Amino acid sequence: MSLRGYSLRLVDAIKAGNPRHPGVRLGKHCIAKGIPVSQIAKKFGVSRMTMYTWFTGGGTPRKDKIELIEKILSS
């Protein structure tokens, strides 16, 4: 697992999150693939802070964003 650009605190928060939450799943995927938060935030058209919130399960993305998450995770 590459931690490029991810703090250990964030990684721990993602690991502690609900593994069924779409944002947490996306966070794990991005860490594993070394995808920077800024890059994925741009793809979703949201702020980095929103991505951090999703990654830790603190907020749930809208339906259209969840569909994009599922598409990314299945590719």
trRosetta pair geometry for C-beta under 8 A, 3 or more apart (Angstrom, degrees):
i j d omega theta_ij theta_ji phi_ij phi_ji
1 31 5.9 14 -172 137 106 102
1 32 5.6 -61 -123 -104 82 61
2 31 7.0 -177 74 171 62 58
2 32 7.3 92 31 -163 79 20
2 33 7.7 -67 45 105 117 13
2 34 4.1 -7 86 -78 143 101
3 6 4.9 -113 -167 63 70 98
3 8 7.3 2 -155 -78 147 64
3 11 6.2 -44 -123 -62 107 145
3 31 6.8 -1 -107 -157 51 98
4 34 4.7 39 36 -146 129 94
4 36 7.3 -72 118 -77 100 79
5 34 8.0 103 24 -164 106 67
5 36 5.0 4 80 -117 172 84
5 37 6.7 -153 137 2 122 88
6 10 5.3 -120 -169 79 86 123
6 11 5.4 94 139 -57 121 96
6 31 5.6 -12 -19 -112 169 97
6 37 7.6 122 -87 -38 81 107
7 10 4.7 96 59 6 84 99
7 11 7.0 -150 95 -4 45 86
8 11 5.4 -53 -145 39 36 114
8 12 6.2 39 154 -21 67 104
9 12 5.9 -54 -150 36 27 111
9 13 6.5 28 151 -19 62 106
10 13 5.5 -54 -148 36 34 112
10 14 6.3 34 154 -19 67 104
10 52 6.8 -83 -128 -136 119 97
10 55 7.0 18 -176 116 102 140
10 56 7.5 -100 -149 -67 70 106
11 14 5.8 -53 -149 35 31 111
11 15 6.4 32 153 -18 64 106
11 31 6.3 111 -114 -125 94 150
12 15 5.6 -54 -147 37 32 112
12 16 6.2 26 155 -16 65 110
13 16 5.8 -60 -146 40 30 109
13 17 6.6 46 150 -40 62 99
13 55 7.5 74 102 117 106 95
13 56 4.4 -24 146 -117 118 110
14 17 5.6 -43 -155 11 34 120
14 24 6.0 153 -158 -148 71 75
14 27 4.2 -143 -129 127 127 135
14 28 6.0 168 157 -65 121 70
14 31 6.8 161 87 -24 163 142
14 55 5.3 -47 -95 164 105 95
14 56 6.2 -88 -77 -91 56 57
15 28 7.9 103 -84 -94 56 102
17 21 5.9 -82 158 43 111 134
17 23 7.8 -90 169 93 155 89
17 24 3.7 -159 112 -111 133 131
17 27 7.3 71 37 49 150 143
17 55 7.5 -164 -21 146 162 49
17 56 5.5 -170 -74 -166 127 39
17 57 3.9 160 -149 -16 113 124
18 21 4.2 92 78 -21 102 107
18 24 5.8 170 68 6 58 157
18 57 5.2 118 24 -123 90 150
19 24 6.3 -117 -109 114 27 132
19 25 7.0 79 -174 -76 54 82
19 28 8.0 22 -131 -25 78 152
20 24 7.8 42 55 58 28 124
20 25 7.6 -6 -161 -46 15 116
21 24 4.1 74 72 9 104 110
21 25 6.7 -175 86 -11 52 84
21 57 4.4 88 77 -112 174 99
21 60 7.4 -115 -154 -103 99 85
22 25 5.6 -55 -147 38 32 113
22 26 6.3 33 154 -20 66 105
22 54 7.6 -47 97 -172 79 107
22 60 7.5 80 41 -149 104 78
22 61 6.2 -84 90 33 126 114
22 66 4.9 18 143 -131 180 88
22 69 4.7 97 174 104 112 156
22 70 7.2 -56 -133 -54 119 78
23 26 5.5 -53 -147 36 32 112
23 27 6.3 38 151 -23 65 103
23 53 7.4 -50 -176 109 157 57
23 54 2.9 -143 -137 173 129 79
23 55 5.6 -106 158 -58 94 23
23 56 7.5 -32 122 38 121 34
23 57 6.1 168 74 -84 112 45
23 59 7.1 80 -38 77 167 64
23 60 7.0 -140 -15 -119 121 42
23 61 6.0 147 -67 -20 100 102
23 69 7.4 -84 -79 -114 43 155
24 27 5.5 -49 -149 32 33 116
24 28 6.6 33 153 -17 64 102
24 54 7.8 -140 -40 151 45 63
24 55 6.5 90 -103 -173 42 38
24 56 7.2 43 -92 -147 85 9
24 57 4.9 5 -54 -60 113 98
25 28 5.9 -53 -152 35 32 110
25 29 6.4 34 149 -21 64 107
25 69 7.1 101 81 165 107 119
25 73 6.1 7 140 -102 117 146
26 29 5.4 -55 -149 36 34 115
26 30 6.2 33 155 -20 68 105
26 40 7.4 147 165 -179 114 146
26 54 6.6 -7 60 132 129 120
26 55 6.8 -101 85 -96 89 69
26 69 4.9 -79 -69 -141 124 110
26 72 6.9 53 -123 82 97 133
26 73 6.8 -98 -89 -62 67 108
27 30 5.8 -55 -146 35 29 109
27 31 6.5 28 156 -17 64 105
27 51 8.0 139 -89 167 88 83
27 54 7.1 175 -48 109 103 79
27 55 3.2 108 -88 -144 129 89
27 56 7.2 93 -67 -48 166 43
28 31 5.9 -55 -149 37 30 110
28 32 6.2 29 155 -18 65 110
29 32 5.8 -59 -148 39 28 111
29 33 6.1 6 161 -1 65 115
29 35 7.6 2 121 24 78 130
29 72 6.9 125 125 127 156 106
29 73 5.7 -117 -76 -105 155 81
30 33 6.1 -66 -138 50 26 98
30 34 7.9 -114 169 59 54 8
30 35 4.2 -92 -145 63 79 105
30 36 7.9 -101 -178 44 112 7
30 37 7.2 82 155 -84 150 57
30 40 5.5 -55 -107 -39 135 155
30 55 7.6 -69 41 -107 132 119
31 34 7.6 27 -177 -71 27 35
35 39 5.7 -118 -178 77 83 125
35 40 5.4 77 138 -50 120 111
36 39 4.5 93 66 3 89 105
36 40 7.2 -172 90 -2 47 84
37 40 6.1 -62 -147 42 32 102
37 41 5.9 35 155 -24 69 110
37 48 5.1 74 133 -143 116 97
37 51 5.2 159 -163 100 95 145
37 52 6.9 20 -148 -60 144 80
37 55 7.9 -61 -114 -37 109 147
38 41 5.7 -54 -142 36 28 114
38 42 6.4 32 156 -22 62 105
38 48 5.9 -27 -87 -85 62 116
39 42 5.9 -55 -153 32 28 111
39 43 6.7 30 150 -20 62 105
40 43 5.4 -49 -150 32 38 116
40 44 6.5 24 155 -8 67 108
40 51 6.0 115 94 -129 106 142
41 44 6.0 -66 -150 46 30 101
41 46 5.5 -103 -157 80 78 71
41 47 6.1 -27 -167 150 132 15
41 48 4.9 -79 -53 -81 163 53
41 50 6.9 123 -132 61 103 95
41 51 4.6 -95 -81 -32 95 133
42 45 7.4 32 -174 -74 31 38
43 68 7.8 174 138 164 101 135
44 50 7.8 -139 103 102 131 124
44 51 7.2 142 43 -83 141 98
44 61 7.8 -84 -159 -130 138 133
44 65 5.9 51 -153 -135 113 106
44 68 6.6 157 -108 98 84 148
46 50 4.0 -88 161 76 122 146
46 51 6.4 145 95 -48 114 78
46 65 7.7 31 -30 -117 135 141
47 50 4.7 107 57 0 77 98
47 51 7.3 -136 101 -2 48 83
48 51 5.5 -52 -155 34 39 114
48 52 6.5 42 148 -21 69 101
49 52 5.6 -49 -149 34 35 113
49 53 6.5 38 150 -21 64 104
50 53 5.5 -54 -152 35 34 114
50 54 6.4 33 151 -17 66 103
50 59 7.2 -76 -154 73 69 145
51 54 5.7 -54 -149 38 34 110
51 55 6.0 38 153 -25 67 108
52 55 5.5 -52 -143 35 30 116
52 56 6.5 13 162 -6 64 109
53 56 6.5 -68 -149 43 25 97
53 58 4.4 -93 -159 75 74 111
53 59 4.2 21 145 17 117 116
54 57 7.7 34 -179 -73 32 25
54 58 7.6 -83 -56 51 18 74
54 59 5.9 -60 -74 73 57 88
54 60 7.6 95 -120 -121 80 20
54 61 5.6 30 -115 -49 128 98
60 66 7.9 0 174 -69 86 118
61 65 3.6 -112 172 96 123 126
61 66 5.2 161 88 -56 110 72
61 69 6.6 137 50 -26 156 133
62 65 5.0 90 56 11 72 105
62 66 7.1 -134 100 -8 35 89
63 66 5.6 -53 -146 33 32 113
63 67 6.6 36 154 -22 64 101
64 67 5.7 -48 -153 31 34 114
64 68 6.8 33 149 -16 62 102
65 68 5.6 -52 -152 36 38 111
65 69 6.4 44 147 -23 67 101
66 69 5.4 -48 -148 33 36 116
66 70 6.4 38 152 -20 65 102
67 70 5.8 -51 -150 35 32 112
67 71 6.5 35 150 -20 63 105
68 71 5.5 -51 -149 35 35 115
68 72 6.4 35 153 -19 66 104
69 72 5.8 -57 -150 37 31 110
69 73 6.2 25 155 -15 66 111
70 73 5.8 -57 -142 41 30 109
70 74 6.1 21 160 -15 65 112
71 74 6.1 -63 -145 39 25 104
71 75 6.6 25 158 -26 62 109
72 75 6.1 -60 -151 26 29 109
